Amino acid sequence: MALTGIQIYKLLPKTNCGECGVPTCLAFAMNLAAGKAELSACPYVTEDAKAELTEASAPPIRVVEIGAGTKKLKIGGETVLFRHEKTFVNAPGIAVLVTDEMGNEEVAGRIDRFKRLEYERIGLTLRADLVAIKSVSGDAGRFEALISKAKNETDAGIILMTEDPCVMETGLKVCGDRRPLIYAATRENIEGMATLTKKYKCPLVVKGKDLDEVAELTKKLTDDGLKDLVIDSGARSIRNAFEDQIVVRRGAIQKKYRPLGFPTIVLPCEMTDDLMQETLIASVFVAKYGGIILLSDLQGHSLFPLLLARMNIYTDPQRPMATSPGIYEIGGPNEDSPVLVTCNFSLTYFIVSGEIEASRVPAWLLVADTEGLSVLTAWAAGKFVGDAVGISLKKCGIMEKVRHKKVIIPGYAAAISGDLEEELGDWEVMVGPRDAAHIPAYLKEWSA
Ligand code: SF4
């Protein structure tokens, strides 16, 4: 929230009536500033104060939604310059380009790779998000045919690229229901694009020769009632585009400069002809501060590292990634299969389960609830201790699934073995390897 508690207090009625659930207006203002209360809880706020507070509480970079249904993409909404200050909110959308001058085979290949290239990582599905359809020929019929093809092939979000409002309207008639991103309004076509944006209720890219021109155009459009805007600074060299991203983010967050308070689109596909170099450039804008990153093509070896970088940067540093606690079957275990225990820190779970799978020894894996902490941290915090793990083992139902009475704990948690044995009664607690890489050898020996 942009306003402090005191600044909010000055806008409240100051009658201390207590109807909002706290005894004083000052206490309510403090709660509001901390995000612990809703403005609507006070029935006496004037309309002017309401407008001011609503405006002040909006994120400095507007959230813009592209697409519809389950594939809707949110960009913007950022409140900090650096991830460690709080967290980044909405990961940049990655888009692939197709144009109406490409052959059928080329278009089909790009769309096929767009659909096919997806990866599972610590419980998340990583993939590209948008298809950008560009009219190069200026022929409305060709543009329309290409959009129809892409629309039928995928339910992903769409970017329509032409600066000709007539050609753009042809495209919007085909896929307006998908709420595509309109690319782009410029100084020359701004009236036509604004009319289409209002008519089809879609977000709009504002493209300028530089950021001064962009700010002038966004101001004009917001005065006209259009809010869902995306900025293309026009830069097509990595240095200039990088500088522009920094200026936009700083301007919006530090200076509260509303004309730049929108997410951005960057086009590495227009900065080089080399796909690997394009990927490197894209990775720069994953970190700073692309809202949409447009690539010329997708290949597994270039897309996967980009998606991984995006995932790492856009996880919340204040919240450990956790797997659901419970008993997991790996490789079709039976009543004689080993029982292993680990914590529910996602990375640990995926490493341990991966090593068990690699061992080809079917096993049961109990994931204990450690609130997303790793084994050692959870042990130090008292969340991976003998009695807690013992209770988890009793409650998860594993005792009815196996006929042996042995459980394998992580090597780093050897200290809990005594307490765990005490909790479990007649079960034998075995200390497994410290390093997950040694699990396959350990399990092979165990099952021999
Ligand atoms: S309801 Fe409004 S006027 Fe009454 S104490 Fe709360 S903030 Fe103050």
Boltz pocket constraint, residues with backbone or C-beta under 6 A from the ligand:
constraints:
  - pocket:
      binder: B
      contacts: [[A, 12], [A, 13], [A, 14], [A, 15], [A, 16], [A, 17], [A, 18], [A, 19], [A, 20], [A, 21], [A, 22], [A, 23], [A, 24], [A, 25], [A, 28], [A, 41], [A, 42], [A, 43], [A, 44], [A, 45]]
      max_distance: 6.0
